[in-house]
Amino acid sequence: MASPTVTGRRPATGLLWALRLVGAALLAAMGWIHLDLWLAGYRSIDWIGPAFLLNAIAGFGLAVLLLVTPRPLLMWVAALGALTALGTLGGLLLATTVGLFGFVESTAADLWWESFWVELAATVVLAALAVLAARRRD
């Protein structure tokens, strides 16, 4: 029979991996959305174009990093991913309300709502992962 310590840790390990996978998928989706929009013409917008390309690279890179990071460092990678998603969400909301770097976005724009929900979900999932990983640090 397995010891209580091993049995007690399996759900936490499973939850950590579930959050890692969902977080990585959300970061990759965020990256894909920004790459798709960059390719569709946002690349020609000053400041916004380079920011979209950087966001795409960061989204894909952080997604991979989240999956390969050893457990002792997981809290930091998850926190970085959460902050990246939160910053991206903040940029979207600023661009939609008051404008960002002279650019004003609309909720009617392609992938606006998808971007909003993906970035919000990524922020929540990755923040939860960071907290859980901090509590489970060895």
KAPE-V591352 format. One record per backbone hydrogen bond with DSSP energy under -1.0 kcal/mol. CO is the residue of the C=O (numbers start at 1). NH is the residue of the N-H. E is the energy in kcal/mol with one decimal. If there is no record, write none. Layout:
[[CO	NH	E] [CO	NH	E]]
//
This chain:
[[3	7	-2.4] [4	8	-2.9] [5	9	-1.2] [6	10	-1.2] [9	13	-2.6] [10	14	-3.1] [11	15	-2.8] [12	16	-2.7] [13	17	-2.3] [14	18	-2.4] [15	19	-2.7] [16	20	-2.4] [17	21	-2.7] [18	22	-2.6] [19	23	-2.9] [20	24	-2.9] [21	25	-2.4] [22	26	-2.5] [23	27	-2.6] [24	28	-2.5] [25	29	-2.3] [26	30	-2.5] [27	31	-2.4] [28	32	-2.8] [29	33	-2.8] [30	34	-2.1] [31	35	-2.4] [32	36	-3.1] [33	37	-2.4] [34	38	-2.3] [35	39	-2.7] [36	40	-1.7] [37	42	-2.3] [38	41	-1.1] [38	43	-1.5] [41	44	-1.6] [42	45	-1.8] [45	49	-3.1] [46	48	-3.0] [47	51	-1.6] [48	52	-2.6] [49	53	-2.1] [50	54	-2.6] [51	55	-2.4] [52	56	-2.3] [53	57	-2.3] [54	58	-2.7] [55	59	-2.9] [56	60	-2.3] [57	61	-2.7] [58	62	-2.9] [59	63	-1.7] [60	64	-2.0] [61	65	-2.6] [62	66	-2.5] [63	67	-1.1] [64	68	-1.4] [65	69	-1.6] [70	73	-1.8] [71	74	-1.1] [73	77	-1.7] [74	78	-2.8] [75	79	-2.3] [76	80	-2.3] [77	81	-2.5] [78	82	-2.6] [79	83	-2.6] [80	84	-2.2] [81	85	-2.6] [82	86	-2.7] [83	87	-2.6] [84	88	-2.2] [85	89	-2.6] [86	90	-2.6] [87	91	-2.3] [88	92	-2.3] [89	93	-2.5] [90	94	-2.7] [91	95	-2.7] [92	96	-1.6] [93	97	-1.8] [94	98	-1.4] [94	99	-2.7] [95	105	-2.8] [100	103	-1.7] [103	100	-2.9] [106	109	-2.0] [109	112	-1.9] [111	115	-2.5] [112	116	-2.5] [113	117	-2.5] [114	118	-2.5] [115	119	-2.6] [116	120	-2.3] [117	121	-2.6] [118	122	-2.7] [119	123	-2.1] [120	124	-2.1] [121	125	-3.0] [122	126	-2.6] [123	127	-1.9] [124	128	-2.3] [125	129	-2.3] [126	130	-2.4] [127	131	-2.3] [128	132	-2.7] [129	133	-3.0] [130	134	-2.0] [131	135	-1.9] [132	136	-1.5]]
//
